[in-house]
Amino acid sequence: MNRVIIIILNWNGIEDTLECLDSLQKQSYKNAQLLVVDNGSTDNSKELLEKYAKNYKNTKTIYNKKNLGFAGGVNSGIKWGLKNNFEYLVLFNNDATADKEWISNLLESAKDKQVGIVTGLLLHEDGKTIDSSGDWMSSWGLAFPRSRGQKENERPEAGLVFGATGGASLYKADMLNEIGLFDEDFFAYYEDADISFRAQLAGWKVSYNPKAIAYHKQGATSKKIPGFTIYQTFKNLPLLLIKNVPSGLILSMGVRFKLAYFLILINAIAKGNGVPAIKGMLISFKLGFKKLRERKIIQKNKKVTTKYIKGILWPDLPPDQTGIRKFRRFFTGKP
């Protein structure tokens, strides 16, 4: 029997977390350990989680003294899972609920020995449109969720993808032991793109299974902190490139990324989000020197060719970057 642990991160969102746990108790796969990582909550989360765990023997909670972000929070759970010899470590957002066959279908795709990460079909809460069917990394250096906003009946078929959403995906212990855990400097946002990129560079594959269905409220946690998403985006996007883009692609992708980053910054300032955007950019510059050191190790251990990485990139701008497309069309005529 597979040893599976499902890690749910809670931060002052106990109502969502309890609903999430209830959906996981209904899984057809009955041998999963549920581990709630409370990320320094200040509400009544601890009291209610302890009460919940008394009723379900498969549920355990560990408590962080402070909010370590998504990356640090889930790493707490992953470390516990690895220490206790779980083969498969599954991350699930506390503001999501799962179809009863979700785990079974993730495990089915995990049978492929080359696959290190499995992701599924993450729908929006109403089930009518897609939140994510995996992640893409574009040739412009921008990571983005695949199929977002498309209708549910337009879901892609099963296959390999560039990356997986950290909110509802399975990670093999063997892979994590090789490439390391989530980068805690990211705190939140794009840490899943980073670990997917590192997995690809190390020769692991990422698989998408459309039968592994979950439903996501999207942004239930980040909406609690004004400017949080903007700050994290401008901090983390450059770090993703510095660490992972192979030398043979760094010039072409870097030029495109600098233009896109500048235009996105101008747009943030125009919409009144200049302060968190600029703060994020400055912190990114500071962290960049640290990531250059990490880059040496990642690129030294690369097991695939640059041609392979180029072949699995999204070849254009992300679909939602309409402003940059208009800019490009004005100067080049290219749509």
Sequence and secondary structure as in RCSB ss.txt:
>XXXX:A:sequence
MNRVIIIILNWNGIEDTLECLDSLQKQSYKNAQLLVVDNGSTDNSKELLEKYAKNYKNTKTIYNKKNLGFAGGVN
SGIKWGLKNNFEYLVLFNNDATADKEWISNLLESAKDKQVGIVTGLLLHEDGKTIDSSGDWMSSWGLAFPRSRGQ
KENERPEAGLVFGATGGASLYKADMLNEIGLFDEDFFAYYEDADISFRAQLAGWKVSYNPKAIAYHKQGATSKKI
PGFTIYQTFKNLPLLLIKNVPSGLILSMGVRFKLAYFLILINAIAKGNGVPAIKGMLISFKLGFKKLRERKIIQK
NKKVTTKYIKGILWPDLPPDQTGIRKFRRFFTGKP
>XXXX:A:secstr
   EEEEEEESS HHHHHHHHHHHHT S   EEEEEEEES  SSHHHHHHHHHHH TTEEEEEESS  HHHHHHH
HHHHHHHHTT SEEEEEETTEEE TTHHHHHHHHTTSTTEEEEEEEEEETTSSBEEESSEEEBTTS EEETTTT 
BGGG   SEEESB  TTEEEEEHHHHHHH S  TTS SSSHHHHHHHHHHHTT EEEEEEEEEEEE  STTGGGS
TTHHHHHHHHHHHHHHHHHS HHHHHHHHHHHHHHHHHHHHHHHHTT HHHHHHHHHHHHHHHHHHHHHHHHHHH
T  S HHHHHHTSBSS  TT HHHHHHHHHHH   
